[in-house]
């Protein structure tokens, strides 16, 4: 695996950790998320950054891992956050940060461990 891809995965894992920290700080309840703009902005920023990093992964890595991780959906979510944030259903963002982000973190850790990082 290319060193650049490993660095990108490390950064993605860090943003996943930032989202987990925000959930711990602000609360694990959807209602807390809906009423706290700082929580929403933190989540949106991390999702945006993860999408940016995913777009920079090598085509080879994206291709071999597409069955495990939908890079296209990750980049698509980034585009929604950037270009249409005011119209994004908070329930979708909540689902991303509570379901998809933990899965992405596990995936990143797996690849990093396989490459002794």
C-alpha positions as CSV (number, residue, x, y, z in Angstrom):
1,X,0.0,0.0,0.0
2,X,1.3,3.5,-0.8
3,X,2.6,5.5,2.0
4,X,0.4,8.4,1.0
5,X,-2.7,6.2,1.4
6,X,-1.6,5.2,4.8
7,X,-1.2,8.8,5.9
8,X,-4.7,9.6,4.5
9,X,-6.2,6.7,6.4
10,X,-4.4,7.9,9.6
11,X,-6.0,11.3,9.2
12,X,-9.4,9.8,8.5
13,X,-9.1,7.8,11.7
14,X,-8.3,11.0,13.6
15,X,-11.5,12.7,12.3
16,X,-13.4,9.6,13.3
17,X,-12.0,10.0,16.8
18,X,-13.0,13.7,16.8
19,X,-16.6,12.7,16.0
20,X,-16.5,10.1,18.8
21,X,-15.2,12.8,21.2
22,X,-18.0,15.1,20.1
23,X,-20.6,12.5,20.8
24,X,-19.1,11.9,24.3
25,X,-18.9,15.6,25.0
26,X,-22.3,16.7,23.7
27,X,-24.3,13.5,24.3
28,X,-25.4,10.3,22.7
29,X,-28.9,11.4,22.1
30,X,-30.3,12.5,18.8
31,X,-32.2,15.3,20.5
32,X,-28.9,16.7,21.8
33,X,-27.5,16.7,18.3
34,X,-30.6,18.4,16.9
35,X,-30.5,21.3,19.4
36,X,-26.8,21.9,19.5
37,X,-25.3,23.8,16.6
38,X,-21.7,23.3,17.8
39,X,-22.3,19.5,17.8
40,X,-23.8,19.7,14.2
41,X,-20.9,21.9,12.9
42,X,-18.3,19.6,14.4
43,X,-19.9,16.6,12.8
44,X,-20.2,18.4,9.5
45,X,-16.6,19.6,9.5
46,X,-15.3,16.1,10.2
47,X,-17.5,14.5,7.5
48,X,-16.3,17.2,5.1
49,X,-12.6,16.5,5.9
50,X,-13.1,12.7,5.7
51,X,-14.7,13.2,2.2
52,X,-11.7,15.3,1.1
53,X,-9.3,12.7,2.3
54,X,-11.2,9.9,0.6
55,X,-11.0,11.7,-2.7
56,X,-7.2,11.7,-2.4
57,X,-6.9,8.0,-1.9
58,X,-5.2,6.2,-4.8
59,X,-7.5,4.6,-7.3
60,X,-5.9,1.3,-6.5
61,X,-6.9,1.4,-2.9
62,X,-10.4,2.6,-3.6
63,X,-10.9,-0.2,-6.1
64,X,-9.6,-3.1,-4.0
65,X,-11.6,-1.9,-0.9
66,X,-14.8,-0.8,-2.6
67,X,-16.6,-3.9,-1.3
68,X,-15.8,-3.0,2.3
69,X,-16.0,0.8,2.1
70,X,-18.2,2.9,-0.3
71,X,-15.7,5.7,-1.1
72,X,-18.2,7.1,-3.6
73,X,-20.8,7.6,-0.9
74,X,-18.3,9.1,1.5
75,X,-17.3,11.7,-1.2
76,X,-21.0,12.2,-2.0
77,X,-21.8,13.0,1.6
78,X,-18.9,15.5,1.7
79,X,-20.5,17.2,-1.4
80,X,-23.9,17.4,0.3
81,X,-22.4,18.9,3.5
82,X,-20.4,21.4,1.5
83,X,-23.0,22.5,-1.1
84,X,-26.3,21.9,0.5
85,X,-25.7,21.8,4.3
86,X,-28.8,23.9,5.2
87,X,-31.0,21.3,3.6
88,X,-29.5,18.2,5.0
89,X,-31.8,16.2,7.2
90,X,-30.1,16.1,10.7
91,X,-31.2,12.5,11.0
92,X,-29.0,11.6,8.0
93,X,-25.9,13.2,9.6
94,X,-26.8,11.5,12.9
95,X,-26.9,8.2,11.1
96,X,-23.6,8.9,9.5
97,X,-21.8,9.8,12.7
98,X,-23.3,7.0,14.8
99,X,-23.3,4.1,12.3
100,X,-21.0,4.8,9.3
101,X,-18.2,6.6,11.1
102,X,-17.5,3.8,13.6
103,X,-17.4,1.4,10.6
104,X,-14.9,3.7,8.8
105,X,-12.7,3.9,11.8
106,X,-12.6,0.1,12.1
107,X,-11.7,-0.2,8.5
108,X,-8.9,2.4,8.8
109,X,-7.5,0.7,11.9
110,X,-7.6,-2.7,10.1
111,X,-5.6,-1.4,7.1
112,X,-3.2,0.5,9.3
113,X,-2.6,-2.6,11.4
114,X,-2.1,-4.7,8.3
115,X,0.7,-2.3,7.3
116,X,2.3,-2.2,10.8
117,X,1.1,1.3,11.7
